Amino acid sequence: MIEPHNYTYHYTPEQLILPMDLALNLPLNSEVRTYAEIMKGIDLGKYFETRQEIRGRLPKNRIRILNAILFGYMVDVRSSRALESACRNDSRFLCSIGQMEPPSHTLIASVIRSLSLDLKTVFKDVLDEIETRDSTDKSVLHIDCLKIEADANRYTFNWKKAIVRHQGNLYEKISKALGKLNALSSLDIRIQKTYQASTLKRIMIKVESVIRKEGIELVDGKGKRKTPLQRIHDSLKSHTEKMIEYERYLDIMGPERNSYSKTDHDATFLHMKEDHMRNSQLKPGYNVQIGVNNEYIRLIEA
């Protein structure tokens, strides 16, 4: 006689019991329920361009994927890989995509790129929908300022004071080179206190025309002797390249900032509240102003 096995010892909490309920049981106060209620009045299909190509396999529903992206922004899940993991393992995201097969991170990124309008426009439409459901007092706006640390390298900084100082030294070098040029050639170039890269480019064209007229062959390399005019030409060329670089740095920085990060041009080096080194180290970050009205974020400026 075969003795029956006692399976009680192998019971696990994940084992299904009767009656089986396969639906997603989300709490009534879950964030995804609030999100779904708000998004009922917004047509997400208008944010996508009409597809011209209809061949091949049927694509996944982009509107459901956009729902997962917007809900991820709401609960601070932002990267495409984090969204992919959430769509596979988080019941809230499974509900937002309608229990379709979870999209890959490449598909999530392509959905964001395929938006015909910017995500800021989508968020504005969400705020307009909230206004139709909850009256807000637009006469009052509370401004809150905070510093957010950027995901940038801490040692990739460019400082405006250093660039301006190096630019001033470069002006002096250019003036000396132009004085020598006027003495060696028939050119009469006016020496100024400041120069722009466009001005130096025009001067370079004149110098090259003089070199061609005098039949001077430009040489380079070890053992080659350069003429005085070619030495001036080479120095002005390097000065022009350096001036273009300085002007680009200052253009990225703008008139209102004193620094920026080379790996994140929007980040400025700031003193943060968290200073684990205790040496007042500057870190790349964003100085953000947030406007709040009736507990809703109405304006963000960085």
DRENDO-1510 file (C-alpha; in Angstrom, 1 decimal, always signed):
<recs>
REC; n; res; u; v; w
REC; 1; MET; +0.0; +0.0; +0.0 .
REC; 2; ILE; +1.3; +3.4; -1.0 .
REC; 3; GLU; +1.4; +5.7; +2.0 .
REC; 4; PRO; +0.0; +9.2; +1.3 .
REC; 5; HIS; +2.4; +12.2; +1.5 .
REC; 6; ASN; +1.7; +15.0; +3.9 .
REC; 7; TYR; +2.1; +18.2; +1.8 .
REC; 8; THR; +1.3; +20.4; +4.7 .
REC; 9; TYR; +5.0; +20.9; +5.3 .
REC; 10; HIS; +5.6; +22.2; +1.8 .
REC; 11; TYR; +2.9; +24.9; +2.0 .
REC; 12; THR; +4.0; +28.4; +0.9 .
REC; 13; PRO; +2.2; +31.7; +1.4 .
REC; 14; GLU; +2.3; +32.2; -2.5 .
REC; 15; GLN; +0.2; +29.1; -3.0 .
REC; 16; LEU; -3.2; +29.8; -4.7 .
REC; 17; ILE; -6.3; +29.0; -2.7 .
REC; 18; LEU; -9.9; +28.7; -3.7 .
REC; 19; PRO; -11.7; +30.8; -4.7 .
REC; 20; MET; -8.9; +32.2; -6.9 .
REC; 21; ASP; -9.0; +35.9; -7.5 .
REC; 22; LEU; -6.5; +36.9; -10.2 .
REC; 23; ALA; -7.4; +40.6; -10.3 .
REC; 24; LEU; -5.0; +43.2; -9.0 .
REC; 25; ASN; -6.2; +44.2; -5.6 .
REC; 26; LEU; -5.0; +47.8; -5.1 .
REC; 27; PRO; -5.8; +49.8; -2.0 .
REC; 28; LEU; -8.5; +52.5; -2.4 .
REC; 29; ASN; -5.9; +55.2; -1.5 .
REC; 30; SER; -3.3; +54.0; -4.0 .
REC; 31; GLU; -1.6; +56.6; -6.2 .
REC; 32; VAL; -2.5; +54.8; -9.4 .
REC; 33; ARG; -6.2; +55.1; -8.7 .
REC; 34; THR; -5.8; +58.9; -8.3 .
REC; 35; TYR; -3.7; +59.0; -11.4 .
REC; 36; ALA; -6.3; +57.0; -13.4 .
REC; 37; GLU; -9.1; +59.2; -12.2 .
REC; 38; ILE; -7.3; +62.4; -13.3 .
REC; 39; MET; -6.2; +61.0; -16.7 .
REC; 40; LYS; -9.8; +60.0; -17.7 .
REC; 41; GLY; -10.3; +63.5; -19.0 .
REC; 42; ILE; -7.1; +63.7; -21.1 .
REC; 43; ASP; -6.7; +62.1; -24.5 .
REC; 44; LEU; -3.1; +60.9; -24.6 .
REC; 45; GLY; -3.3; +59.9; -28.2 .
REC; 46; LYS; -3.0; +63.5; -29.4 .
REC; 47; TYR; +0.6; +63.7; -28.2 .
REC; 48; PHE; +1.8; +61.2; -30.8 .
REC; 49; GLU; +2.3; +61.7; -34.5 .
REC; 50; THR; +0.2; +59.6; -36.8 .
REC; 51; ARG; +2.1; +56.5; -38.0 .
REC; 52; GLN; +2.9; +56.5; -41.7 .
REC; 53; GLU; +4.2; +52.9; -41.8 .
REC; 54; ILE; +1.7; +50.2; -41.1 .
REC; 55; ARG; +3.7; +47.2; -42.3 .
REC; 56; GLY; +5.3; +44.6; -40.0 .
REC; 57; ARG; +4.0; +43.3; -36.7 .
REC; 58; LEU; +1.5; +45.3; -34.6 .
REC; 59; PRO; +3.2; +47.7; -32.2 .
REC; 60; LYS; +2.5; +47.8; -28.5 .
REC; 61; ASN; +0.0; +50.4; -27.3 .
REC; 62; ARG; +2.0; +53.6; -26.9 .
REC; 63; ILE; -0.8; +55.2; -24.9 .
REC; 64; ARG; -0.5; +52.6; -22.2 .
REC; 65; ILE; +3.3; +52.9; -22.2 .
REC; 66; LEU; +2.9; +56.7; -21.8 .
REC; 67; ASN; +0.6; +56.1; -18.9 .
REC; 68; ALA; +3.4; +54.1; -17.2 .
REC; 69; ILE; +5.9; +56.8; -18.0 .
REC; 70; LEU; +3.8; +59.6; -16.5 .
REC; 71; PHE; +2.9; +57.6; -13.5 .
REC; 72; GLY; +6.6; +56.8; -13.0 .
REC; 73; TYR; +7.3; +60.6; -13.0 .
REC; 74; MET; +4.6; +61.0; -10.4 .
REC; 75; VAL; +6.2; +58.4; -8.0 .
REC; 76; ASP; +9.8; +59.3; -8.8 .
REC; 77; VAL; +10.6; +56.4; -11.2 .
REC; 78; ARG; +12.3; +58.2; -14.1 .
REC; 79; SER; +14.9; +56.2; -15.9 .
REC; 80; SER; +13.9; +53.8; -18.7 .
REC; 81; ARG; +15.5; +50.8; -17.0 .
REC; 82; ALA; +13.8; +51.6; -13.7 .
REC; 83; LEU; +10.4; +52.0; -15.6 .
REC; 84; GLU; +11.0; +48.6; -17.3 .
REC; 85; SER; +11.6; +46.9; -13.9 .
REC; 86; ALA; +8.6; +48.6; -12.4 .
REC; 87; CYS; +6.3; +47.4; -15.2 .
REC; 88; ARG; +7.4; +43.9; -14.6 .
REC; 89; ASN; +7.3; +43.8; -10.8 .
REC; 90; ASP; +5.1; +46.6; -9.5 .
REC; 91; SER; +1.3; +46.0; -9.4 .
REC; 92; ARG; +0.6; +49.7; -9.8 .
REC; 93; PHE; +2.5; +49.9; -13.1 .
REC; 94; LEU; +0.9; +46.6; -14.2 .
REC; 95; CYS; -2.5; +48.4; -13.7 .
REC; 96; SER; -1.4; +51.5; -15.6 .
REC; 97; ILE; -0.3; +49.5; -18.7 .
REC; 98; GLY; -3.5; +47.3; -18.6 .
REC; 99; GLN; -1.6; +44.1; -17.8 .
REC; 100; MET; -0.1; +44.1; -21.3 .
REC; 101; GLU; +3.4; +42.6; -21.8 .
REC; 102; PRO; +5.9; +44.8; -20.0 .
REC; 103; PRO; +7.8; +47.0; -22.5 .
REC; 104; SER; +11.6; +47.1; -22.7 .
REC; 105; HIS; +13.6; +50.1; -21.7 .
REC; 106; THR; +14.5; +50.8; -25.4 .
REC; 107; LEU; +10.8; +50.9; -26.3 .
REC; 108; ILE; +10.1; +53.2; -23.3 .
REC; 109; ALA; +12.8; +55.5; -24.5 .
REC; 110; SER; +11.5; +55.4; -28.1 .
REC; 111; VAL; +8.0; +56.3; -26.9 .
REC; 112; ILE; +9.4; +59.4; -25.2 .
REC; 113; ARG; +11.2; +60.4; -28.4 .
REC; 114; SER; +8.1; +59.8; -30.5 .
REC; 115; LEU; +6.1; +62.4; -28.6 .
REC; 116; SER; +5.0; +65.2; -31.0 .
REC; 117; LEU; +4.8; +67.6; -28.0 .
REC; 118; ASP; +7.1; +68.1; -25.1 .
REC; 119; LEU; +6.4; +66.4; -21.7 .
REC; 120; LYS; +6.0; +69.9; -20.2 .
REC; 121; THR; +2.9; +70.3; -22.4 .
REC; 122; VAL; +1.5; +67.1; -21.1 .
REC; 123; PHE; +2.0; +68.2; -17.5 .
REC; 124; LYS; +0.3; +71.5; -18.3 .
REC; 125; ASP; -2.7; +69.7; -19.6 .
REC; 126; VAL; -2.8; +67.6; -16.4 .
REC; 127; LEU; -2.8; +70.8; -14.3 .
REC; 128; ASP; -5.7; +72.2; -16.5 .
REC; 129; GLU; -7.6; +69.0; -15.8 .
REC; 130; ILE; -7.0; +69.3; -12.1 .
REC; 131; GLU; -8.4; +72.9; -12.2 .
REC; 132; THR; -11.7; +71.6; -13.7 .
REC; 133; ARG; -12.0; +69.2; -10.7 .
REC; 134; ASP; -10.6; +71.3; -7.9 .
REC; 135; SER; -11.0; +75.1; -7.7 .
REC; 136; THR; -7.7; +76.9; -7.0 .
REC; 137; ASP; -7.0; +80.4; -5.9 .
REC; 138; LYS; -4.7; +81.9; -8.6 .
REC; 139; SER; -4.2; +85.1; -6.8 .
REC; 140; VAL; -1.8; +83.5; -4.3 .
REC; 141; LEU; +1.4; +81.7; -5.3 .
REC; 142; HIS; +3.9; +80.5; -2.7 .
REC; 143; ILE; +7.5; +80.4; -3.8 .
REC; 144; ASP; +9.9; +77.8; -2.4 .
REC; 145; CYS; +13.6; +77.7; -3.3 .
REC; 146; LEU; +15.7; +74.6; -2.9 .
REC; 147; LYS; +19.0; +73.2; -4.2 .
REC; 148; ILE; +19.1; +69.8; -5.9 .
REC; 149; GLU; +22.4; +68.0; -6.5 .
REC; 150; ALA; +23.0; +67.1; -10.1 .
REC; 151; ASP; +24.2; +63.8; -11.4 .
REC; 152; ALA; +27.4; +65.2; -12.7 .
REC; 153; ASN; +31.1; +64.8; -12.0 .
REC; 154; ARG; +32.2; +67.1; -9.1 .
REC; 155; TYR; +35.5; +67.9; -10.7 .
REC; 156; THR; +34.4; +69.0; -14.2 .
REC; 157; PHE; +33.9; +72.7; -13.4 .
REC; 158; ASN; +34.5; +75.8; -15.4 .
REC; 159; TRP; +34.7; +79.1; -13.6 .
REC; 160; LYS; +33.7; +82.4; -15.1 .
REC; 161; LYS; +36.4; +84.4; -13.2 .
REC; 162; ALA; +39.1; +82.1; -14.4 .
REC; 163; ILE; +37.9; +82.2; -18.0 .
REC; 164; VAL; +37.7; +86.0; -18.0 .
REC; 165; ARG; +41.2; +86.2; -16.5 .
REC; 166; HIS; +42.6; +83.9; -19.2 .
REC; 167; GLN; +40.7; +85.8; -21.8 .
REC; 168; GLY; +42.4; +89.1; -20.7 .
REC; 169; ASN; +45.8; +87.5; -20.9 .
REC; 170; LEU; +44.9; +86.3; -24.4 .
REC; 171; TYR; +44.0; +89.9; -25.4 .
REC; 172; GLU; +47.5; +91.0; -24.5 .
REC; 173; LYS; +49.1; +88.2; -26.5 .
REC; 174; ILE; +47.0; +89.0; -29.5 .
REC; 175; SER; +47.9; +92.7; -29.3 .
REC; 176; LYS; +51.7; +91.9; -29.2 .
REC; 177; ALA; +51.3; +89.5; -32.2 .
REC; 178; LEU; +49.4; +92.2; -34.2 .
REC; 179; GLY; +52.1; +94.8; -33.4 .
REC; 180; LYS; +54.8; +92.4; -34.8 .
REC; 181; LEU; +52.6; +91.7; -37.8 .
REC; 182; ASN; +52.2; +95.4; -38.6 .
REC; 183; ALA; +56.0; +95.8; -38.4 .
REC; 184; LEU; +56.7; +92.9; -40.7 .
REC; 185; SER; +54.1; +93.4; -43.4 .
REC; 186; SER; +52.2; +96.1; -45.2 .
REC; 187; LEU; +49.1; +95.5; -43.2 .
REC; 188; ASP; +47.9; +98.2; -40.8 .
REC; 189; ILE; +45.6; +96.3; -38.3 .
REC; 190; ARG; +44.2; +98.4; -35.5 .
REC; 191; ILE; +45.2; +97.2; -32.1 .
REC; 192; GLN; +42.3; +97.0; -29.7 .
REC; 193; LYS; +41.8; +96.3; -26.0 .
REC; 194; THR; +39.4; +93.4; -26.6 .
REC; 195; TYR; +38.9; +91.0; -29.6 .
REC; 196; GLN; +36.3; +88.6; -30.8 .
REC; 197; ALA; +36.8; +85.3; -32.6 .
REC; 198; SER; +35.1; +86.6; -35.7 .
REC; 199; THR; +37.6; +89.6; -35.8 .
REC; 200; LEU; +40.5; +87.2; -35.5 .
REC; 201; LYS; +39.2; +85.0; -38.3 .
REC; 202; ARG; +39.1; +88.1; -40.6 .
REC; 203; ILE; +42.7; +89.0; -39.6 .
REC; 204; MET; +43.8; +85.4; -40.4 .
REC; 205; ILE; +42.4; +85.7; -43.9 .
REC; 206; LYS; +44.4; +88.9; -44.5 .
REC; 207; VAL; +47.6; +87.2; -43.1 .
REC; 208; GLU; +47.2; +84.2; -45.3 .
REC; 209; SER; +46.7; +86.4; -48.4 .
REC; 210; VAL; +50.0; +88.2; -47.6 .
REC; 211; ILE; +51.8; +84.9; -47.2 .
REC; 212; ARG; +50.5; +83.8; -50.6 .
REC; 213; LYS; +51.6; +87.0; -52.2 .
REC; 214; GLU; +55.1; +86.8; -50.8 .
REC; 215; GLY; +55.4; +83.1; -51.8 .
REC; 216; ILE; +56.1; +81.9; -48.3 .
REC; 217; GLU; +55.9; +78.1; -47.9 .
REC; 218; LEU; +54.3; +77.1; -44.6 .
REC; 219; VAL; +56.5; +74.4; -43.0 .
REC; 220; ASP; +56.0; +72.3; -40.0 .
REC; 221; GLY; +58.0; +69.6; -38.1 .
REC; 222; LYS; +61.4; +69.0; -36.6 .
REC; 223; GLY; +64.4; +70.6; -38.4 .
REC; 224; LYS; +62.2; +73.1; -40.4 .
REC; 225; ARG; +62.9; +76.8; -39.9 .
REC; 226; LYS; +59.8; +79.0; -39.9 .
REC; 227; THR; +59.8; +82.5; -41.2 .
REC; 228; PRO; +58.8; +85.3; -38.7 .
REC; 229; LEU; +55.6; +85.8; -40.6 .
REC; 230; GLN; +54.7; +82.2; -40.3 .
REC; 231; ARG; +55.4; +82.3; -36.6 .
REC; 232; ILE; +52.9; +85.2; -36.2 .
REC; 233; HIS; +50.5; +83.2; -38.4 .
REC; 234; ASP; +50.7; +80.1; -36.2 .
REC; 235; SER; +50.4; +82.1; -33.0 .
REC; 236; LEU; +47.3; +84.0; -34.3 .
REC; 237; LYS; +45.8; +80.7; -35.3 .
REC; 238; SER; +46.2; +79.2; -31.8 .
REC; 239; HIS; +44.9; +82.4; -30.3 .
REC; 240; THR; +41.8; +82.2; -32.5 .
REC; 241; GLU; +41.1; +78.6; -31.5 .
REC; 242; LYS; +41.5; +79.5; -27.8 .
REC; 243; MET; +39.2; +82.6; -28.2 .
REC; 244; ILE; +36.5; +80.4; -29.8 .
REC; 245; GLU; +36.8; +78.0; -26.8 .
REC; 246; TYR; +36.5; +80.8; -24.2 .
REC; 247; GLU; +33.5; +82.4; -26.0 .
REC; 248; ARG; +31.8; +79.0; -26.1 .
REC; 249; TYR; +32.4; +78.6; -22.3 .
REC; 250; LEU; +30.9; +82.0; -21.6 .
REC; 251; ASP; +28.0; +81.4; -23.9 .
REC; 252; ILE; +27.1; +78.2; -22.0 .
REC; 253; MET; +27.4; +79.9; -18.7 .
REC; 254; GLY; +25.3; +82.9; -19.6 .
REC; 255; PRO; +25.3; +86.3; -17.9 .
REC; 256; GLU; +23.7; +85.1; -14.6 .
REC; 257; ARG; +25.9; +82.2; -13.7 .
REC; 258; ASN; +29.5; +82.0; -12.5 .
REC; 259; SER; +30.2; +78.3; -13.2 .
REC; 260; TYR; +28.9; +75.2; -14.9 .
REC; 261; SER; +29.8; +71.5; -15.1 .
REC; 262; LYS; +31.4; +70.1; -18.3 .
REC; 263; THR; +29.3; +66.9; -18.0 .
REC; 264; ASP; +26.0; +68.7; -17.3 .
REC; 265; HIS; +25.8; +72.3; -18.7 .
REC; 266; ASP; +22.7; +73.1; -16.8 .
REC; 267; ALA; +24.3; +72.4; -13.4 .
REC; 268; THR; +26.0; +75.2; -11.4 .
REC; 269; PHE; +28.5; +74.6; -8.6 .
REC; 270; LEU; +26.7; +75.5; -5.3 .
REC; 271; HIS; +27.1; +75.2; -1.6 .
REC; 272; MET; +24.9; +72.3; -0.5 .
REC; 273; LYS; +23.3; +71.8; +3.0 .
REC; 274; GLU; +24.8; +68.3; +3.1 .
REC; 275; ASP; +28.6; +68.7; +3.4 .
REC; 276; HIS; +30.0; +65.3; +4.5 .
REC; 277; MET; +33.5; +66.5; +3.9 .
REC; 278; ARG; +33.0; +69.5; +6.1 .
REC; 279; ASN; +35.1; +71.7; +3.9 .
REC; 280; SER; +32.4; +73.8; +2.2 .
REC; 281; GLN; +33.0; +71.8; -1.0 .
REC; 282; LEU; +31.0; +73.1; -4.0 .
REC; 283; LYS; +28.9; +70.5; -5.8 .
REC; 284; PRO; +27.1; +70.6; -9.1 .
REC; 285; GLY; +23.4; +71.3; -8.6 .
REC; 286; TYR; +20.3; +73.2; -9.7 .
REC; 287; ASN; +18.9; +76.2; -7.9 .
REC; 288; VAL; +15.2; +75.5; -8.3 .
REC; 289; GLN; +12.3; +77.8; -7.6 .
REC; 290; ILE; +8.9; +76.1; -7.2 .
REC; 291; GLY; +5.6; +77.9; -7.2 .
REC; 292; VAL; +2.9; +76.1; -5.1 .
REC; 293; ASN; -0.8; +77.0; -5.1 .
REC; 294; ASN; -3.4; +75.0; -3.1 .
REC; 295; GLU; -0.8; +72.2; -2.6 .
REC; 296; TYR; -0.3; +71.9; -6.4 .
REC; 297; ILE; +3.0; +72.7; -8.1 .
REC; 298; ARG; +2.1; +75.4; -10.6 .
REC; 299; LEU; +5.5; +76.7; -11.7 .
REC; 300; ILE; +9.1; +75.3; -11.7 .
REC; 301; GLU; +12.1; +77.5; -12.7 .
REC; 302; ALA; +15.7; +76.5; -12.6 .
</recs>
